[in-house]
Amino acid sequence: MNSLPQHIKHRIKPFQLSTSFEDAKTFLTKKHFSHFPIVEETVFLGNIALEDAETIENFHSLGDYRMVFEPFFARESMNWLEVLEIFSKNETNIVPVLGENNSYKGFYIYNEIAGYFNDTPFLKEPGNIFVIEKNIHDYSISQIAQIVETNNAKLIGVILSKIEDDKVQITVKSTASNINEIIQTFRRYGYEIISEHTEDNYLSELKSRSAYLDKYLNI
């Protein structure tokens, strides 16, 4: 059962179209909210961002500037990962929660929903963490799992931690094993190792050769 609804905050009333920008800015600043929802009666209309509110003169009401409302929200039925995605995509620290017919139910706070991720095995279980990189069209989650498991380890989790241009960085966590063997296998399959590890013999050899070359050139 989805336990997220127990985190819905509903004691603080949402803004109305008649709310002034002065009041909205004062509230958002005091509460340290990046956004806050606006409703008409009980129907959700959108969110006002503090960043937008700060640029509009105080005497205007929110209803005068509907064009700046941001439409993001979550449904009561969503799981914590879906909700975290909404937080991330909209760079917000609160997300409104809607029921049927877009009726406003309350809002989630980021820190509470992020706690679900903190309780996952990816963070709580002991193991090895390393970051690899490959062309976005060439990486394979099944291949990553195979590389880990053929080196007598179990995959705890995989996260796509960065995508830039045609490259993707992948954070991998596995059970305790010989990190060097896993790293070398990733290299053989064309993955670049982004994280540094004292157990990485490849880097140790490079440093040793570099030190030797420096010594030779200084003779």
C-alpha positions in Angstrom: 0.0 0.0 0.0 1.2 3.5 -0.9 2.0 5.3 2.4 2.7 8.6 0.9 -0.7 10.2 1.5 0.1 10.2 5.3 2.7 12.9 4.4 0.2 15.3 2.8 0.2 18.7 4.5 -3.2 20.3 4.5 -3.3 22.6 7.5 -1.8 25.5 5.6 -4.4 26.9 3.2 -3.5 27.4 -0.5 -3.4 30.8 -2.1 -6.5 32.2 -3.8 -6.7 34.3 -7.0 -7.4 37.3 -4.7 -4.2 36.8 -2.7 -1.9 39.8 -3.3 1.7 39.3 -4.5 2.8 41.2 -1.3 1.2 38.5 0.9 2.5 35.7 -1.4 6.1 36.9 -1.2 6.0 37.4 2.5 4.6 33.9 3.0 7.0 32.1 0.6 10.0 33.9 2.1 9.0 33.1 5.7 8.3 29.4 5.0 11.3 29.0 2.7 9.0 27.6 0.0 10.1 27.8 -3.7 6.5 27.6 -4.8 3.0 27.4 -3.4 -0.3 26.2 -4.9 -3.2 28.4 -6.0 -6.9 27.3 -6.1 -10.2 28.6 -7.1 -12.6 27.3 -4.4 -11.2 23.7 -4.2 -9.9 23.3 -7.8 -6.1 23.5 -8.4 -5.1 26.2 -10.8 -1.3 26.1 -10.6 1.7 27.2 -8.5 3.3 30.5 -8.1 7.1 30.6 -7.8 8.9 32.9 -5.3 11.2 33.8 -8.2 8.2 35.1 -10.3 6.4 36.7 -7.3 9.5 38.8 -6.6 9.3 40.4 -10.0 5.7 41.6 -9.8 4.5 44.7 -8.0 2.9 44.1 -4.6 -0.5 45.7 -5.4 -1.4 43.1 -8.0 -3.3 39.9 -7.1 -2.3 36.4 -8.2 -5.3 36.3 -10.5 -3.9 39.2 -12.6 -0.9 37.0 -13.6 -2.3 33.5 -14.4 0.3 33.2 -17.2 3.1 32.7 -14.7 1.3 29.8 -12.9 3.3 26.6 -13.1 1.1 23.5 -13.5 3.0 20.7 -11.8 1.3 18.4 -9.3 1.2 14.8 -8.0 -1.7 12.4 -7.7 -2.5 10.6 -4.4 -1.9 7.2 -6.2 1.7 8.0 -7.2 4.6 6.3 -5.6 7.6 8.1 -3.9 9.9 7.7 -7.0 7.3 9.3 -9.3 6.9 12.2 -6.8 10.6 12.7 -6.5 10.8 13.0 -10.2 8.3 15.9 -10.1 10.3 17.6 -7.4 13.5 17.3 -9.5 12.0 18.3 -12.9 10.4 21.4 -11.5 13.2 22.4 -9.1 10.8 22.8 -6.2 10.6 21.9 -2.5 6.9 21.4 -2.4 4.5 19.5 -4.7 0.7 19.9 -4.6 -1.4 16.7 -4.3 -4.6 16.4 -6.3 -7.6 14.1 -6.1 -10.4 13.5 -8.5 -11.4 16.4 -10.8 -8.2 18.2 -9.9 -9.5 18.9 -6.4 -6.7 20.2 -4.1 -5.8 17.8 -1.2 -2.6 19.4 0.2 1.1 19.3 -0.6 4.2 17.2 -0.1 7.5 18.6 1.2 10.7 17.5 -0.4 12.7 16.5 2.7 10.0 14.0 3.8 9.6 12.3 0.4 13.4 12.1 -0.1 13.5 10.1 3.1 12.0 7.2 1.2 15.2 7.1 -1.0 17.4 7.3 2.1 15.8 4.0 3.3 16.4 2.0 0.1 19.1 -0.7 0.1 21.1 1.5 -2.4 22.0 3.8 0.5 21.6 1.6 3.6 23.3 -1.6 2.5 27.1 -1.8 2.8 29.0 -2.3 -0.5 31.2 -0.8 -3.2 30.1 2.3 -5.2 31.7 3.3 -8.4 30.8 5.7 -11.3 31.2 4.6 -14.9 30.6 6.5 -18.2 29.7 5.4 -21.7 28.0 6.6 -24.9 24.3 6.9 -24.1 23.5 4.6 -27.0 25.9 1.9 -25.9 25.4 1.2 -22.3 23.2 -1.6 -21.0 21.8 -2.2 -17.5 21.8 -6.0 -18.2 25.4 -5.8 -19.2 26.3 -3.8 -16.1 24.6 -6.5 -13.9 26.4 -9.2 -15.8 29.8 -7.6 -15.3 29.1 -7.3 -11.6 27.8 -10.8 -11.1 30.5 -12.5 -13.2 33.0 -11.1 -10.7 31.2 -12.9 -7.7 29.3 -9.8 -6.5 25.6 -8.9 -6.5 24.2 -5.7 -7.9 22.5 -3.6 -5.2 21.5 -0.7 -7.4 22.1 1.4 -10.5 21.4 5.1 -11.0 21.8 7.2 -14.1 23.5 10.1 -12.3 24.4 12.4 -15.2 23.5 12.7 -18.9 25.4 15.3 -20.9 25.6 15.4 -24.7 26.0 11.8 -25.9 27.5 10.5 -22.6 25.8 9.0 -19.6 27.4 8.6 -16.1 26.1 5.6 -14.1 26.5 5.2 -10.4 26.7 1.5 -9.6 26.6 -0.2 -6.1 27.5 -3.8 -5.6 28.1 -6.1 -2.6 31.6 -6.3 -1.3 34.0 -7.9 -3.7 37.3 -7.3 -5.5 36.7 -3.8 -6.9 39.7 -4.0 -9.1 38.4 -7.0 -11.0 35.0 -5.4 -11.5 36.6 -2.1 -12.7 39.0 -3.8 -15.1 36.0 -5.8 -16.6 34.1 -2.6 -17.1 37.1 -1.1 -19.0 37.3 -4.2 -21.2 33.6 -3.6 -22.2 34.4 0.1 -23.1 33.2 1.8 -19.9 35.3 4.7 -18.5 35.8 4.7 -14.8 35.0 8.2 -13.4 35.4 7.5 -9.7 38.8 6.9 -8.1 39.6 3.8 -6.1 42.8 2.9 -4.2 42.3 -0.7 -5.4 42.4 0.3 -9.0 45.6 -1.3 -10.3 45.3 0.5 -13.7 45.6 3.9 -12.1 48.4 2.7 -9.9 50.3 1.5 -13.0 49.7 4.8 -14.7 51.0 6.8 -11.7 54.0 4.5 -11.5 54.9 4.9 -15.2 54.4 8.7 -15.0 56.7 8.9 -12.0 59.3 6.8 -13.9 59.0 9.0 -17.0 59.4 12.2 -14.9 62.5 10.7 -13.3 63.9 9.7 -16.6 63.3 13.1 -18.2 65.0 14.9 -15.3 68.2 12.9 -15.5 
